[in-house]
Amino acid sequence: MWDAIIAGAGPAGTVAAHVLAQNGRRVLLADASGVSKYKVGEALPSAALRILRSLSLPVPTCEGPHAQIGGNLSSWGSEDLVPMDFIHDPDGPGWRLDRLHFDANLRESAIRSGAIFENANVVDVARQGEFWRVKLHDGGALVGRWLIDATGRRAAIARRLGAKRNRDTPLIALYALGKPEAKPRLNRTVVEAVPRGWWYAAFLPSGAPIAGLHIRPQDAAPLTTMPGAWHQALLETRHISSTFSNTVFDDPLLPLDASGARLNHFVGDEWIACGDAALSFDPLSSQGIFSALYGGMTAGLAVAAALNGNVTLIDSYTARLEKVRQSYLVNIQSIYRRERRWRTKPFWSTLRT
């Protein structure tokens, strides 16, 4: 009998597993590892280091596979490229992560704390009396007291249990990875608004450049079906095209859902959602990994308390997510409204509302 079965071994799921295991609970962490060259979502804000340190989890260092971020360069609301340095941030610089390595380290930490990792996906859950019966894709069957949905934007468990995922204005990100350079020329993130949406570009710690165009779904189709269309759009940028002038982006485009979204309820009968399964964010807000770490921590603490008979932290968890959601909406709308150059263009007229 497991005290908690966690579906999903990204940052939210592994932190929840780590917290529960440190509280002496029997935890199973289930996720089928796929083969991937990289994982989008590599910027870790410096404030997240406080969470990692408080939980005795690995913190990025210059000796590891990660790299510090010097700041941002943004062309937003202006043709100029405006710098913002991180040197004065009280928490220090942010980090450009090797996400596969970062996620693996979190998973290993959860295992060292006592969690058991199963390389399999949860495919079915059913309530039986006071317990959950869980089926894995490899045929395994489990019994547990609590379920934690950390399956990311799919919210696979919560949706199976009747929760609805309400999506904000649809947003698609089209990312491509370039050939690594021996010495990356920039340790900053570049963001540039364009008439059809906005671009993100940076160099990964490996030296590989990454760039993504964030647009409406109906505008994404031509860029994915017409050869060279995404590359032509990149060449038409004012700043990113010059910053990455000698870069070769030859990998296939990776389309990703970049919309903000939320579950209509975050908890249920001995189940709880955390990370992107509960709340997901437009990447422009820079809340993704931080919220996943924080959500995994607070969800783990809430379930640990509930297993001890104290359900007050479950209510506090829900209230906290509602506040995060409202703050996010105010912040993201404010950011989009600052871009006034193309107010009548379809993308901007939609995202500004």
FIMI-644433 format. One line per field, with one value per residue (C-alpha): residue in one letter; x, z, y. Coordinates in Angstrom, 2 decimals. Layout:
rest	a | ...
px	X | ...
pz	Z | ...
py	Y | ...
end
This chain:
rest	m | w | d | a | i | i | a | g | a | g | p | a | g | t | v | a | a | h | v | l | a | q | n | g | r | r | v | l | l | a | d | a | s | g | v | s | k | y | k | v | g | e | a | l | p | s | a | a | l | r | i | l | r | s | l | s | l | p | v | p | t | c | e | g | p | h | a | q | i | g | g | n | l | s | s | w | g | s | e | d | l | v | p | m | d | f | i | h | d | p | d | g | p | g | w | r | l | d | r | l | h | f | d | a | n | l | r | e | s | a | i | r | s | g | a | i | f | e | n | a | n | v | v | d | v | a | r | q | g | e | f | w | r | v | k | l | h | d | g | g | a | l | v | g | r | w | l | i | d | a | t | g | r | r | a | a | i | a | r | r | l | g | a | k | r | n | r | d | t | p | l | i | a | l | y | a | l | g | k | p | e | a | k | p | r | l | n | r | t | v | v | e | a | v | p | r | g | w | w | y | a | a | f | l | p | s | g | a | p | i | a | g | l | h | i | r | p | q | d | a | a | p | l | t | t | m | p | g | a | w | h | q | a | l | l | e | t | r | h | i | s | s | t | f | s | n | t | v | f | d | d | p | l | l | p | l | d | a | s | g | a | r | l | n | h | f | v | g | d | e | w | i | a | c | g | d | a | a | l | s | f | d | p | l | s | s | q | g | i | f | s | a | l | y | g | g | m | t | a | g | l | a | v | a | a | a | l | n | g | n | v | t | l | i | d | s | y | t | a | r | l | e | k | v | r | q | s | y | l | v | n | i | q | s | i | y | r | r | e | r | r | w | r | t | k | p | f | w | s | t | l | r | t
px	0.00 | 1.41 | 0.66 | 0.87 | 1.15 | 2.48 | 1.91 | 4.61 | 8.29 | 8.93 | 9.93 | 6.50 | 6.13 | 9.68 | 9.61 | 6.28 | 7.78 | 10.88 | 8.80 | 6.53 | 9.43 | 11.23 | 8.06 | 8.37 | 5.68 | 5.73 | 5.74 | 5.71 | 6.72 | 5.53 | 6.63 | 7.87 | 11.14 | 11.17 | 14.12 | 14.66 | 17.53 | 16.33 | 13.36 | 11.91 | 11.56 | 15.19 | 15.24 | 15.31 | 14.67 | 17.00 | 14.11 | 13.65 | 17.03 | 15.46 | 13.01 | 15.76 | 17.95 | 15.09 | 14.44 | 18.15 | 17.77 | 20.60 | 21.28 | 22.84 | 26.53 | 29.06 | 30.85 | 27.80 | 26.07 | 24.09 | 25.00 | 24.19 | 21.94 | 23.29 | 19.90 | 17.34 | 17.33 | 13.85 | 12.28 | 8.81 | 6.76 | 9.77 | 12.12 | 15.03 | 16.58 | 16.47 | 18.77 | 17.83 | 20.72 | 20.30 | 23.37 | 21.28 | 18.79 | 18.98 | 18.84 | 21.64 | 21.55 | 19.11 | 20.23 | 19.99 | 19.39 | 20.24 | 16.65 | 17.20 | 20.05 | 18.15 | 15.04 | 17.16 | 18.90 | 15.56 | 14.33 | 17.52 | 17.09 | 13.53 | 14.79 | 17.57 | 14.91 | 13.04 | 10.63 | 10.39 | 10.55 | 8.63 | 9.48 | 5.86 | 2.91 | -0.35 | -3.11 | -6.11 | -7.28 | -10.36 | -11.67 | -12.27 | -13.51 | -10.93 | -8.16 | -7.11 | -6.38 | -3.92 | -2.94 | 0.35 | 0.96 | 3.30 | 0.54 | 1.51 | -1.21 | -0.89 | -2.98 | -2.59 | -4.28 | -3.58 | -3.05 | -0.97 | -1.40 | 1.89 | 1.35 | 1.89 | -0.47 | -2.26 | -3.64 | -4.30 | -5.37 | -7.48 | -9.33 | -9.96 | -11.51 | -13.88 | -11.96 | -11.99 | -8.98 | -9.96 | -7.59 | -6.96 | -6.48 | -4.84 | -1.13 | 1.26 | 5.05 | 7.10 | 10.61 | 13.73 | 17.18 | 20.32 | 23.78 | 25.93 | 28.58 | 31.94 | 31.57 | 28.05 | 28.13 | 25.44 | 24.49 | 21.17 | 17.63 | 16.35 | 12.63 | 11.31 | 7.73 | 6.69 | 3.35 | 2.24 | 3.40 | 6.70 | 10.06 | 12.23 | 15.87 | 18.88 | 21.91 | 21.58 | 24.47 | 25.55 | 26.16 | 23.12 | 20.91 | 17.18 | 14.47 | 10.70 | 7.91 | 4.72 | 1.63 | -2.05 | -2.78 | -4.39 | -1.19 | 1.04 | -0.13 | 1.49 | 4.80 | 4.84 | 3.74 | 5.55 | 9.29 | 11.43 | 8.49 | 9.62 | 13.20 | 11.99 | 9.98 | 13.14 | 15.09 | 12.43 | 13.06 | 15.02 | 17.22 | 17.12 | 18.10 | 21.23 | 22.09 | 21.84 | 22.98 | 25.31 | 23.11 | 21.87 | 18.48 | 18.17 | 16.12 | 12.37 | 10.05 | 8.65 | 5.08 | 4.06 | 0.96 | 2.02 | -1.42 | -2.21 | -4.71 | -6.18 | -8.21 | -11.70 | -10.76 | -7.29 | -8.17 | -10.76 | -11.41 | -7.86 | -6.30 | -4.47 | -2.96 | 0.27 | 2.57 | 1.29 | -1.45 | -3.05 | -1.96 | -0.01 | 1.38 | 2.16 | 5.99 | 6.20 | 5.37 | 8.54 | 6.58 | 6.80 | 9.61 | 9.33 | 5.62 | 6.27 | 8.83 | 6.66 | 3.52 | 5.23 | 6.53 | 3.20 | 1.21 | 3.59 | 3.32 | -0.49 | -0.78 | 1.67 | -0.49 | -3.70 | -2.24 | -1.71 | -5.36 | -4.87 | -6.69 | -6.33 | -3.27 | -5.36 | -7.67 | -4.68 | -3.15 | -6.31 | -6.55 | -2.89 | -3.30 | -6.31 | -4.21 | -1.37 | -3.82 | -5.30 | -1.86 | -0.73 | -3.72 | -3.12 | 0.60 | 0.34 | -2.37 | -0.26 | 2.74 | 0.78 | -0.81 | 2.61 | 3.09 | 1.13 | 2.69 | 0.31 | -2.86 | -5.07 | -3.20 | -5.10 | -2.55 | -2.21 | -5.88 | -6.68 | -3.93 | -4.43 | -7.99
pz	0.00 | -1.10 | 0.84 | -2.39 | -6.06 | -8.21 | -11.96 | -13.68 | -12.82 | -13.93 | -11.39 | -9.70 | -9.32 | -8.16 | -5.58 | -4.23 | -4.02 | -2.25 | 0.33 | 1.06 | 1.32 | 3.71 | 5.82 | 6.09 | 3.56 | 1.08 | -2.29 | -5.82 | -8.65 | -12.04 | -15.41 | -18.62 | -19.66 | -23.31 | -25.60 | -26.04 | -27.14 | -25.09 | -23.15 | -23.61 | -20.46 | -19.45 | -17.65 | -13.85 | -12.02 | -9.14 | -6.63 | -7.27 | -5.66 | -2.28 | -2.76 | -3.79 | -0.84 | 1.67 | 0.55 | 0.33 | -3.40 | -5.95 | -6.83 | -10.21 | -10.08 | -12.61 | -12.34 | -13.64 | -17.03 | -16.43 | -17.17 | -15.52 | -17.31 | -17.36 | -18.02 | -20.74 | -23.95 | -25.11 | -27.95 | -26.56 | -27.21 | -28.96 | -31.87 | -29.43 | -27.75 | -24.04 | -21.59 | -18.09 | -15.98 | -13.21 | -11.33 | -8.85 | -8.15 | -4.40 | -5.21 | -7.77 | -11.44 | -12.99 | -14.65 | -18.11 | -17.36 | -19.06 | -18.39 | -18.88 | -16.36 | -13.94 | -14.00 | -13.59 | -10.53 | -8.91 | -9.56 | -8.07 | -4.99 | -4.51 | -4.78 | -2.24 | 0.12 | -0.13 | -3.06 | -5.49 | -9.20 | -11.75 | -15.42 | -16.54 | -17.18 | -15.24 | -17.68 | -15.40 | -11.90 | -10.03 | -6.55 | -4.47 | -0.99 | 0.79 | -1.69 | -5.28 | -7.69 | -10.34 | -13.59 | -15.35 | -19.07 | -18.53 | -16.86 | -13.29 | -10.68 | -7.57 | -4.55 | -2.82 | -0.44 | -2.37 | -6.02 | -7.20 | -10.79 | -12.03 | -15.68 | -16.95 | -19.30 | -20.09 | -16.52 | -17.39 | -13.93 | -12.93 | -16.25 | -15.95 | -12.56 | -13.99 | -13.61 | -16.58 | -17.89 | -18.87 | -21.43 | -21.87 | -25.29 | -27.37 | -27.96 | -29.87 | -29.64 | -32.59 | -31.37 | -33.19 | -31.97 | -33.82 | -34.17 | -31.05 | -31.13 | -29.42 | -27.60 | -27.38 | -28.08 | -25.61 | -22.04 | -22.16 | -23.20 | -26.22 | -26.56 | -29.60 | -30.40 | -34.07 | -35.83 | -35.73 | -32.16 | -30.29 | -30.40 | -27.70 | -28.35 | -26.30 | -26.21 | -24.17 | -21.87 | -24.55 | -26.92 | -29.01 | -29.93 | -29.37 | -30.81 | -30.60 | -32.22 | -30.16 | -32.32 | -32.72 | -33.60 | -36.92 | -37.89 | -36.92 | -39.60 | -42.59 | -40.74 | -40.06 | -43.52 | -45.83 | -46.14 | -44.95 | -43.67 | -40.02 | -41.01 | -43.20 | -40.30 | -38.18 | -40.83 | -40.81 | -37.14 | -36.43 | -33.56 | -33.25 | -36.88 | -36.38 | -32.99 | -34.42 | -37.92 | -38.42 | -36.67 | -38.48 | -37.24 | -38.92 | -36.47 | -37.09 | -35.51 | -32.12 | -31.72 | -28.09 | -26.32 | -24.65 | -23.42 | -19.87 | -18.35 | -15.09 | -13.71 | -12.56 | -9.26 | -8.06 | -5.53 | -5.07 | -3.07 | -1.97 | -5.16 | -5.89 | -9.00 | -9.02 | -11.48 | -15.01 | -14.37 | -11.96 | -13.42 | -16.58 | -17.72 | -20.85 | -21.02 | -21.22 | -17.49 | -16.63 | -13.98 | -15.32 | -13.46 | -10.32 | -10.02 | -10.69 | -7.88 | -5.49 | -6.42 | -5.96 | -2.56 | -1.26 | -2.70 | -1.06 | 2.30 | 2.03 | 1.28 | 4.06 | 6.51 | 5.20 | 5.69 | 9.32 | 9.59 | 9.07 | 5.92 | 6.54 | 4.27 | 1.39 | 1.70 | 2.01 | -1.11 | -3.13 | -1.86 | -2.67 | -6.25 | -6.73 | -5.65 | -7.95 | -10.83 | -10.24 | -9.90 | -13.08 | -15.07 | -13.96 | -14.75 | -18.18 | -19.39 | -18.29 | -20.24 | -23.46 | -23.18 | -23.11 | -26.76 | -28.64 | -32.11 | -33.62 | -31.59 | -34.58 | -35.62 | -34.84 | -32.37 | -30.36 | -30.36 | -28.95 | -26.30 | -25.02 | -23.82
py	0.00 | 3.33 | 6.50 | 8.51 | 7.62 | 10.46 | 10.50 | 12.55 | 12.96 | 16.53 | 19.20 | 19.32 | 15.57 | 14.89 | 17.70 | 16.41 | 12.91 | 14.27 | 16.15 | 13.19 | 10.76 | 13.09 | 13.03 | 9.27 | 8.39 | 5.49 | 7.21 | 5.86 | 8.17 | 6.92 | 8.28 | 6.69 | 8.33 | 9.27 | 9.89 | 13.62 | 15.85 | 18.78 | 20.07 | 23.53 | 25.62 | 26.02 | 29.38 | 29.11 | 32.42 | 33.10 | 33.14 | 29.40 | 28.74 | 29.49 | 26.62 | 24.22 | 25.18 | 24.96 | 21.37 | 20.41 | 19.81 | 20.30 | 23.92 | 24.81 | 25.66 | 26.90 | 23.55 | 21.67 | 21.49 | 24.69 | 28.33 | 31.63 | 34.13 | 37.66 | 39.24 | 39.90 | 41.89 | 42.84 | 44.75 | 45.24 | 48.34 | 49.86 | 49.20 | 49.43 | 46.40 | 47.22 | 45.39 | 44.29 | 43.03 | 40.45 | 41.62 | 43.63 | 40.84 | 40.03 | 36.30 | 36.56 | 35.62 | 33.21 | 29.99 | 28.49 | 24.84 | 21.63 | 20.55 | 16.83 | 16.89 | 19.16 | 16.94 | 13.79 | 15.28 | 16.10 | 12.57 | 11.08 | 13.28 | 12.02 | 8.43 | 9.09 | 10.46 | 7.15 | 7.50 | 4.60 | 5.40 | 3.34 | 3.86 | 3.59 | 5.88 | 5.79 | 4.82 | 4.28 | 5.09 | 3.93 | 4.55 | 1.43 | 2.20 | 4.32 | 3.57 | 4.17 | 1.35 | 2.47 | 0.74 | 1.36 | 1.06 | -1.89 | -3.89 | -3.05 | -2.49 | -0.36 | 0.60 | 3.95 | 6.37 | 9.59 | 10.45 | 13.40 | 14.56 | 16.01 | 15.06 | 18.61 | 20.37 | 17.10 | 17.00 | 13.36 | 12.18 | 15.18 | 15.14 | 11.42 | 12.13 | 14.72 | 18.00 | 20.37 | 22.25 | 25.78 | 27.24 | 30.95 | 32.55 | 29.77 | 30.27 | 28.00 | 28.13 | 26.87 | 26.05 | 24.93 | 23.95 | 24.98 | 23.51 | 24.02 | 26.70 | 26.24 | 29.55 | 31.03 | 34.75 | 35.76 | 34.83 | 36.66 | 35.89 | 37.82 | 38.60 | 40.45 | 41.39 | 41.19 | 41.86 | 38.21 | 37.42 | 37.33 | 35.54 | 34.02 | 33.13 | 32.08 | 29.82 | 26.63 | 25.62 | 23.14 | 26.05 | 25.16 | 28.11 | 27.80 | 30.04 | 29.99 | 31.98 | 32.38 | 32.87 | 32.03 | 28.38 | 29.36 | 31.18 | 28.27 | 25.84 | 27.62 | 27.85 | 24.11 | 22.98 | 25.40 | 24.63 | 27.51 | 29.62 | 29.60 | 30.43 | 33.28 | 34.66 | 34.53 | 36.44 | 39.16 | 40.01 | 43.16 | 41.95 | 38.17 | 37.68 | 39.79 | 38.28 | 34.76 | 35.66 | 32.69 | 30.15 | 27.07 | 25.86 | 22.50 | 20.45 | 19.88 | 22.42 | 21.50 | 22.84 | 23.36 | 24.60 | 27.85 | 28.99 | 29.86 | 27.43 | 26.16 | 23.28 | 24.18 | 22.54 | 21.61 | 18.91 | 16.20 | 13.06 | 12.17 | 13.55 | 16.77 | 18.38 | 20.37 | 22.11 | 22.62 | 20.08 | 22.56 | 25.90 | 26.59 | 29.91 | 31.85 | 31.59 | 35.38 | 35.42 | 33.42 | 31.52 | 27.97 | 26.19 | 28.32 | 27.53 | 23.83 | 23.66 | 25.66 | 23.75 | 20.39 | 21.45 | 22.79 | 19.89 | 17.42 | 19.18 | 19.33 | 15.61 | 14.74 | 16.70 | 15.12 | 11.65 | 12.66 | 13.71 | 17.46 | 18.63 | 22.37 | 22.57 | 21.20 | 24.21 | 26.52 | 24.98 | 25.67 | 29.24 | 29.86 | 28.63 | 30.88 | 33.87 | 32.85 | 32.59 | 36.04 | 37.66 | 35.95 | 37.24 | 40.82 | 40.55 | 38.90 | 41.27 | 44.21 | 42.89 | 42.42 | 45.86 | 47.49 | 46.52 | 49.20 | 49.12 | 46.56 | 46.96 | 46.17 | 43.03 | 39.81 | 38.45 | 41.63 | 42.60 | 39.15 | 38.90 | 42.44 | 41.73
end
